[in-house]
Amino acid sequence: MDTLKKFELMEKIVRELEDLQHSQQAIIQKIGKIEVDNIELGDKRLDKDLPDMHQRVSDNLDTIVGILEYFADKTQSFGNKNNVDALKERQAINDATGN
């Protein structure tokens, strides 16, 4: 795999991790809303299971955030080390001239 394609794939993974982070945050918010609604309702099964669900999703979010920070830094370092901006410019010129 050439350097530019590798960098583009790394950027794609960063975007997917960001999307995963947002999805987990949305799940936590939804669980929280159900927990609040259940304060009024008082369903014992929800009282029992929702806090555990909330904690597991929160733990997953912490893991995702850690992976995202690591991989975003790795992607940035790879881009800097390999002068990806210059490679993109060269590719754009080649594409424009048909080379």
C-alpha atoms as an extended CHARMM CRD file, in Angstrom:
* protein
*
        99  EXT
         1         1  MET       CA              0.0000000000        0.0000000000        0.0000000000  PROA      1               0.0000000000
         2         2  ASP       CA              1.4650000000        3.3400000000       -0.9520000000  PROA      2               0.0000000000
         3         3  THR       CA              1.9440000000        6.0550000000        1.6420000000  PROA      3               0.0000000000
         4         4  LEU       CA             -0.9250000000        8.2880000000        0.5550000000  PROA      4               0.0000000000
         5         5  LYS       CA             -3.4270000000        5.4120000000        0.4330000000  PROA      5               0.0000000000
         6         6  LYS       CA             -2.2850000000        4.2750000000        3.8850000000  PROA      6               0.0000000000
         7         7  PHE       CA             -2.7540000000        7.7920000000        5.2550000000  PROA      7               0.0000000000
         8         8  GLU       CA             -6.2140000000        8.0670000000        3.6920000000  PROA      8               0.0000000000
         9         9  LEU       CA             -7.2000000000        4.7410000000        5.2510000000  PROA      9               0.0000000000
        10        10  MET       CA             -5.8990000000        5.9230000000        8.6180000000  PROA      10              0.0000000000
        11        11  GLU       CA             -7.9640000000        9.1180000000        8.2930000000  PROA      11              0.0000000000
        12        12  LYS       CA            -11.0260000000        7.0190000000        7.4540000000  PROA      12              0.0000000000
        13        13  ILE       CA            -10.5100000000        4.9510000000       10.6080000000  PROA      13              0.0000000000
        14        14  VAL       CA            -10.2300000000        8.1500000000       12.6740000000  PROA      14              0.0000000000
        15        15  ARG       CA            -13.5570000000        9.3550000000       11.2210000000  PROA      15              0.0000000000
        16        16  GLU       CA            -15.1770000000        5.9930000000       11.9750000000  PROA      16              0.0000000000
        17        17  LEU       CA            -13.8820000000        6.0980000000       15.5570000000  PROA      17              0.0000000000
        18        18  GLU       CA            -15.2820000000        9.6220000000       15.9200000000  PROA      18              0.0000000000
        19        19  ASP       CA            -18.6440000000        8.3680000000       14.6460000000  PROA      19              0.0000000000
        20        20  LEU       CA            -18.4990000000        5.4790000000       17.1000000000  PROA      20              0.0000000000
        21        21  GLN       CA            -17.7490000000        7.9400000000       19.9100000000  PROA      21              0.0000000000
        22        22  HSD       CA            -20.7860000000       10.0550000000       18.9740000000  PROA      22              0.0000000000
        23        23  SER       CA            -22.9820000000        6.9530000000       18.8170000000  PROA      23              0.0000000000
        24        24  GLN       CA            -21.8960000000        5.8500000000       22.2940000000  PROA      24              0.0000000000
        25        25  GLN       CA            -22.5290000000        9.3440000000       23.6540000000  PROA      25              0.0000000000
        26        26  ALA       CA            -26.0370000000        9.2400000000       22.1730000000  PROA      26              0.0000000000
        27        27  ILE       CA            -26.6820000000        5.8440000000       23.7830000000  PROA      27              0.0000000000
        28        28  ILE       CA            -25.5750000000        7.1710000000       27.1730000000  PROA      28              0.0000000000
        29        29  GLN       CA            -27.9340000000       10.1390000000       26.7850000000  PROA      29              0.0000000000
        30        30  LYS       CA            -30.8370000000        7.8450000000       25.8700000000  PROA      30              0.0000000000
        31        31  ILE       CA            -30.1910000000        5.5670000000       28.8210000000  PROA      31              0.0000000000
        32        32  GLY       CA            -30.0590000000        8.6460000000       31.0470000000  PROA      32              0.0000000000
        33        33  LYS       CA            -33.4290000000        9.8400000000       29.7370000000  PROA      33              0.0000000000
        34        34  ILE       CA            -34.9540000000        6.4360000000       30.4220000000  PROA      34              0.0000000000
        35        35  GLU       CA            -33.4770000000        6.4900000000       33.9320000000  PROA      35              0.0000000000
        36        36  VAL       CA            -35.0310000000        9.9130000000       34.5630000000  PROA      36              0.0000000000
        37        37  ASP       CA            -38.4070000000        8.7790000000       33.2180000000  PROA      37              0.0000000000
        38        38  ASN       CA            -38.2230000000        5.6950000000       35.3840000000  PROA      38              0.0000000000
        39        39  ILE       CA            -37.7980000000        7.8090000000       38.5180000000  PROA      39              0.0000000000
        40        40  GLU       CA            -41.4720000000        8.6820000000       38.1060000000  PROA      40              0.0000000000
        41        41  LEU       CA            -42.4870000000        5.2320000000       36.9010000000  PROA      41              0.0000000000
        42        42  GLY       CA            -40.5070000000        3.2020000000       39.4290000000  PROA      42              0.0000000000
        43        43  ASP       CA            -40.1360000000       -0.0160000000       37.4360000000  PROA      43              0.0000000000
        44        44  LYS       CA            -37.9280000000       -2.3760000000       39.4530000000  PROA      44              0.0000000000
        45        45  ARG       CA            -36.3800000000       -4.1270000000       36.4290000000  PROA      45              0.0000000000
        46        46  LEU       CA            -35.3530000000       -0.7890000000       34.9270000000  PROA      46              0.0000000000
        47        47  ASP       CA            -34.0370000000        0.3250000000       38.3440000000  PROA      47              0.0000000000
        48        48  LYS       CA            -31.9410000000       -2.8220000000       38.4670000000  PROA      48              0.0000000000
        49        49  ASP       CA            -30.5960000000       -3.0250000000       34.8900000000  PROA      49              0.0000000000
        50        50  LEU       CA            -30.2410000000        0.5550000000       33.6210000000  PROA      50              0.0000000000
        51        51  PRO       CA            -27.3740000000        1.6050000000       35.9170000000  PROA      51              0.0000000000
        52        52  ASP       CA            -25.3560000000       -1.4390000000       34.8160000000  PROA      52              0.0000000000
        53        53  MET       CA            -26.0960000000       -0.7020000000       31.1540000000  PROA      53              0.0000000000
        54        54  HSD       CA            -25.1100000000        2.9190000000       31.6690000000  PROA      54              0.0000000000
        55        55  GLN       CA            -21.8100000000        1.8990000000       33.2630000000  PROA      55              0.0000000000
        56        56  ARG       CA            -20.9120000000       -0.6050000000       30.5220000000  PROA      56              0.0000000000
        57        57  VAL       CA            -21.6260000000        1.9020000000       27.7540000000  PROA      57              0.0000000000
        58        58  SER       CA            -19.6750000000        4.5490000000       29.6440000000  PROA      58              0.0000000000
        59        59  ASP       CA            -16.7290000000        2.1560000000       29.9810000000  PROA      59              0.0000000000
        60        60  ASN       CA            -16.9170000000        1.4410000000       26.2390000000  PROA      60              0.0000000000
        61        61  LEU       CA            -16.9350000000        5.1690000000       25.5280000000  PROA      61              0.0000000000
        62        62  ASP       CA            -13.8090000000        5.6350000000       27.6510000000  PROA      62              0.0000000000
        63        63  THR       CA            -12.0830000000        2.8870000000       25.6520000000  PROA      63              0.0000000000
        64        64  ILE       CA            -13.1760000000        4.4080000000       22.3420000000  PROA      64              0.0000000000
        65        65  VAL       CA            -11.9190000000        7.8550000000       23.3870000000  PROA      65              0.0000000000
        66        66  GLY       CA             -8.5460000000        6.3800000000       24.3200000000  PROA      66              0.0000000000
        67        67  ILE       CA             -8.2340000000        4.5130000000       21.0320000000  PROA      67              0.0000000000
        68        68  LEU       CA             -9.3370000000        7.5910000000       19.0840000000  PROA      68              0.0000000000
        69        69  GLU       CA             -6.7680000000        9.8290000000       20.7720000000  PROA      69              0.0000000000
        70        70  TYR       CA             -4.0110000000        7.2740000000       20.1680000000  PROA      70              0.0000000000
        71        71  PHE       CA             -4.9080000000        6.6360000000       16.5450000000  PROA      71              0.0000000000
        72        72  ALA       CA             -5.5260000000       10.2930000000       15.6660000000  PROA      72              0.0000000000
        73        73  ASP       CA             -2.0620000000       11.1290000000       17.0340000000  PROA      73              0.0000000000
        74        74  LYS       CA             -0.5470000000        8.2060000000       15.1290000000  PROA      74              0.0000000000
        75        75  THR       CA             -2.2610000000        9.3400000000       11.9240000000  PROA      75              0.0000000000
        76        76  GLN       CA             -1.0480000000       12.9170000000       12.3640000000  PROA      76              0.0000000000
        77        77  SER       CA              2.5020000000       11.7510000000       13.0600000000  PROA      77              0.0000000000
        78        78  PHE       CA              2.4450000000        9.4700000000       10.0310000000  PROA      78              0.0000000000
        79        79  GLY       CA              1.2110000000       12.3490000000        7.8670000000  PROA      79              0.0000000000
        80        80  ASN       CA              3.8970000000       14.6980000000        9.1450000000  PROA      80              0.0000000000
        81        81  LYS       CA              6.6860000000       12.1310000000        8.8730000000  PROA      81              0.0000000000
        82        82  ASN       CA              5.7580000000       11.2540000000        5.2960000000  PROA      82              0.0000000000
        83        83  ASN       CA              4.9620000000       14.8000000000        4.1390000000  PROA      83              0.0000000000
        84        84  VAL       CA              1.4670000000       13.7670000000        3.0690000000  PROA      84              0.0000000000
        85        85  ASP       CA              0.5010000000       17.3180000000        2.0570000000  PROA      85              0.0000000000
        86        86  ALA       CA              3.1970000000       17.2920000000       -0.6260000000  PROA      86              0.0000000000
        87        87  LEU       CA              2.0900000000       13.8240000000       -1.7510000000  PROA      87              0.0000000000
        88        88  LYS       CA             -1.5000000000       15.0560000000       -2.0810000000  PROA      88              0.0000000000
        89        89  GLU       CA             -0.3450000000       18.0530000000       -4.1230000000  PROA      89              0.0000000000
        90        90  ARG       CA              1.7170000000       15.8070000000       -6.3840000000  PROA      90              0.0000000000
        91        91  GLN       CA             -1.2120000000       13.4550000000       -6.8640000000  PROA      91              0.0000000000
        92        92  ALA       CA             -3.5420000000       16.3570000000       -7.6810000000  PROA      92              0.0000000000
        93        93  ILE       CA             -1.0830000000       17.6100000000      -10.2960000000  PROA      93              0.0000000000
        94        94  ASN       CA             -0.7210000000       14.1270000000      -11.7530000000  PROA      94              0.0000000000
        95        95  ASP       CA             -4.4940000000       13.6890000000      -11.8740000000  PROA      95              0.0000000000
        96        96  ALA       CA             -4.9170000000       17.0950000000      -13.5490000000  PROA      96              0.0000000000
        97        97  THR       CA             -2.2530000000       16.4080000000      -16.1780000000  PROA      97              0.0000000000
        98        98  GLY       CA             -3.2860000000       12.8110000000      -16.7600000000  PROA      98              0.0000000000
        99        99  ASN       CA             -0.0270000000       11.3050000000      -15.5370000000  PROA      99              0.0000000000
